[in-house]
Amino acid sequence: MARSPAGAAAADWRFVYVAEAHAQDEWPLRSARFSADGQPVVVDQPRTLDARLGLARRFKADYGIESPLLVDDPADEAFERLYAPWPLRLYVVRGATLAWIAEPDGATFEPAVARLRTMFNLE
């Protein structure tokens, strides 16, 4: 289980892999801005859980994600329907309560990330 760095508030981090934001067969936007190898990420929107699991594994490996990665099943998109995370959203869950949801500021999450860093003493 991934834990916070030493000196930080205790937290278990989870990522939920949802629909591809810029799948080439839906909303193509070729960008290598965050790509580990500097090449554009070009994938189709996965239609099956197996296909999405494959992309999630690739994402986890390419970006060095050590935390558990959960995957929203494309058959029903349950997480997407309940929490509207697309294309990116940050949440804090305490116990069984959704305690905080990050909102973008313009086209960035920098203020939300700064608040998370403060909440969890990650400065």
N, C-alpha and C positions, 0 to 999 in steps of 0.2 A: 504494500500500500504506500503510495507516495505521501510524504509528509512535508510540512513546512520546514524551511531552513532553521538551523539552530538560532535560538533567540526570538523566533517569530511565534505568533499565536498559533496554537494547534489547529490544524486544518487537514482534511483529507480532500485532495483535489480530484475532480472527475471532469472529463470532457465528454460531450455527447456529439457524435458525428451525425449530422442531418444532411439534407439535400445539398448537392453541389451548387454553389452560388453561380458559377459561370460554366456550366456544362456546355460542351461544344454543340450538342444537339438541342439546346434550349435557349440559352442566353450567352453566346460565346463572347468572351472577353479575354484575349490572350495576353496574360501578364506573367512576368517572371519576378515581379517585385518582391515576393516573399519566398520564392522557390529556392530550395537548398542548393540546387545545381545551376541556378541562373537561367534555366530553360523554362519556357511557358508550360504550365500544367494544362494538358489537353486531355479531357476525359468526357465520356458520355454520362448522362444522368443514370445512375443505377436503378433498374426496375425491380430487382430481386434483392432479398436480404443477403444472399451469397455475394452478389456483385458489390453491394455497399460495404460488406465486411472486408472484401478485398481492397477496396479503396481506403477504408479506414486503417487497415494494417499498413498500407503503403504510406499514408499520411503520417501515422505514428512513427514509422521508421525514418521517413524523410526529414521529419522535423524534430526527432529525438524526444518525443513525448514519452515520459516514463510513467505518468499517472495512468490509472485505468481509463480506457476509452470505451464508452457505451455507444451503441449504434441504434438509431431510430429506424425501425423496419419500414421500408418504402411501401409495404402492402397497406398499411393504415396510417402511417405518419403520426402516431399517437402523441409523441413528445412535441412534434411541430404544432399539432392542433391545440394542445393544452398550454404550451408556453411561448409560442411564436418566437423561436430563437433565430430564425433565418434572417440575414446571412450570418450574424454573429450576435451573441448576447452573453452577458456574464451574470451569474446568479450567486447569491449566498444563501445557503440553506442551513438553518440551525435547528437541530433536532428534526422535527417533522414540519418545520415552518419555513416558508419562503420568506426570508428576512430582508432581502435587498435584491433589486434588479437594476443592472447598469443600463443607462440610456445613452445612446450616442450623442455627442455634442457636435452638431454639424455632421461631418463625415469621419469623425474620429472617436475613439474610445479612450484617448489619453487621459482626460479628467477622471473617468471611471476607473482606469487602471491605477492612477495615482491614489484614488480613494481606497481601492482594495489594498494597495501597498501600505497605506496608513492603518486600515482596519486590522491587518494581520502583521503589523510591525516588520514589514519587509524592506524598510529603508536602509 
